[in-house]
Amino acid sequence: MPAKEVTESIATLKTASKNEPIAKFLGMKLVELKPGYAKITMKLKPEYQNFNGYVFGGVIVAVADHAFAYGSNSVAYPSVATQFNINFINAAGPEDTLTAECNVLRSGKRAGVSEITVKNQTGKLIAKATGVTVRV
């Protein structure tokens, strides 16, 4: 994507992030966005716990997916996920603040590949994911 289009896409995404329903509902915030990179934070709540007292994996997936969406769309807008794989490394606590970072490894004419990490406020690795996107 030409540099001008990337700059326009990032501006569009930053504006959209201010009123995104799912981000508001879950309390996710776009902290940083640049070509091929996005950082999202999310303060967890006790309501996100499952029956074992751990944070529900779907919540961790949500923050990872959110970073993935912004990172991939920063260089190939608009695009959607076709594949998302996640490995849970450590449990997240209900009082943690998670930070998800997406790095686009490759953005081609048809598909893009990204790597996403999720860490807590102390830098403890919670999850690692990869994803594939296609342009729409």
C-alpha positions in Angstrom: 0.0 0.0 0.0 1.4 3.4 -0.9 2.6 5.6 2.0 -0.3 8.1 1.5 -2.9 5.4 1.7 -1.2 4.0 4.9 -1.3 7.4 6.5 -5.0 7.8 5.6 -5.8 4.3 6.9 -4.1 5.0 10.2 -6.0 8.3 10.6 -9.3 6.5 9.7 -8.6 3.8 12.3 -7.7 6.2 15.0 -10.9 8.1 14.5 -12.9 4.8 14.5 -11.3 3.6 17.7 -12.9 6.4 19.7 -16.4 5.1 19.2 -16.0 1.4 18.6 -18.7 -0.5 20.5 -16.8 -3.7 21.4 -13.8 -1.7 22.7 -16.1 0.4 24.9 -17.9 -2.6 26.2 -14.7 -4.5 27.2 -12.7 -1.4 28.1 -10.0 -1.8 25.4 -8.0 1.3 24.4 -5.9 1.9 21.4 -2.6 3.2 22.8 -0.3 3.2 19.7 -0.8 2.7 16.0 1.8 3.0 13.3 2.3 1.2 10.0 2.4 -2.6 10.8 2.1 -2.1 14.6 -0.7 -1.7 17.1 -0.8 -1.6 20.9 -4.0 -2.1 22.9 -4.5 -2.1 26.6 -7.3 -3.5 28.7 -8.0 -3.3 32.4 -9.5 -6.6 33.5 -12.5 -6.9 35.9 -13.6 -9.6 38.3 -16.5 -10.2 36.1 -14.1 -11.7 33.5 -13.3 -14.7 35.7 -14.4 -18.2 34.8 -15.5 -20.9 37.2 -11.8 -21.6 38.1 -11.2 -18.1 39.2 -9.0 -17.3 36.1 -9.7 -14.8 33.5 -11.8 -16.3 30.7 -9.7 -17.2 27.7 -12.1 -15.4 25.4 -11.3 -12.1 27.0 -7.6 -12.6 26.4 -8.4 -13.6 22.8 -10.5 -10.4 22.4 -7.6 -8.1 23.4 -5.2 -10.0 21.1 -7.7 -9.9 18.2 -8.2 -6.2 18.7 -4.5 -5.5 18.4 -4.4 -7.8 15.4 -7.2 -6.0 13.7 -5.6 -2.6 14.1 -2.1 -3.7 13.2 -3.1 -5.5 10.1 -5.5 -2.8 8.9 -2.8 -0.2 9.4 -1.1 -1.5 6.3 -3.9 -3.3 4.4 -7.2 -1.4 4.8 -9.8 -2.8 4.8 -8.8 -6.4 5.7 -10.4 -9.2 7.7 -9.0 -12.2 9.6 -9.1 -15.6 8.0 -7.1 -17.4 10.6 -6.2 -16.7 14.2 -4.2 -19.1 16.5 -3.5 -18.4 20.1 -1.4 -20.1 22.8 -2.1 -19.3 26.4 1.2 -19.2 28.3 0.2 -18.0 31.7 -3.1 -17.2 33.5 -4.2 -13.6 33.8 -5.6 -12.3 37.1 -8.8 -10.4 37.4 -7.0 -7.3 38.5 -4.4 -7.3 35.7 -4.0 -4.8 32.9 -3.3 -6.5 29.7 -1.3 -5.1 26.8 -1.6 -6.7 23.4 0.9 -5.8 20.7 0.6 -6.8 17.0 3.5 -6.8 14.6 2.7 -7.4 11.0 5.3 -9.8 9.6 4.2 -9.6 6.0 1.6 -7.7 4.1 1.2 -8.9 0.6 -1.3 -8.3 -2.3 -3.6 -11.0 -1.1 -2.7 -11.9 2.5 -1.0 -10.6 5.6 0.6 -12.4 8.5 0.9 -11.0 12.0 2.3 -12.0 15.4 0.6 -10.8 18.6 1.7 -10.9 22.2 -0.3 -10.3 25.3 1.4 -9.4 28.5 0.3 -8.2 31.9 1.4 -5.0 33.7 4.6 -6.7 35.0 5.6 -7.9 31.6 4.5 -11.5 32.2 3.7 -13.2 28.9 0.0 -14.3 29.0 -0.5 -15.4 25.4 1.1 -15.5 22.0 -0.8 -15.5 18.8 -0.5 -15.5 15.0 -3.0 -14.4 12.5 -3.7 -14.2 8.7 -5.7 -11.5 7.0 -7.0 -10.9 3.5 -8.0 -7.6 1.9 -11.7 -7.0 1.3 
